[in-house]
Amino acid sequence: MFKKIVIFLVFSLVMVGVVSAVGITDFKAPDNFEDVGDGVYVLYDSSKNPNQILSVIAYTEHDAEDYITNDTENNYTVFEGENNTYNFVDESVGEKGTFELIEVDGVKFIIDFAKRGIDDKTDFNETFNSLMEFNKLNNVNSTEWV
């Protein structure tokens, strides 16, 4: 009987850990970003056109490699910032933005803020500020990357 109780308690602890793991939909988006599902949030302008898109992506080595590697063939350029943050220009789809690699409760994510239009390839203030607001809302310290 004692053995069954111990096994049940161990199993319960494991299940609580699995259930409490952070997922892509568990984050808070900055004000005025509308949740459209599956870890994607959209900030619309006054004409109801997408202004910025926030994507919370479950980390994989393959996705991270795609994000942080320049691809001249596809006109994708990435600029490394500080604390696991990066800026990018993707001319093939006409976007620029800011992303970071984070780890929360042992689970890794890519947090991507993208904006349509690449007229100024050096101004990332909007997407970077949205990323910093995201970090504050979610108590994310972008320097904590393992």
Helices and strands as residue ranges (DSSP letters): H 2-19, E 33-37, E 40-44, E 50-58, H 61-68, G 72-74, E 76-80, E 85-90, E 95-104, E 107-116, H 125-137
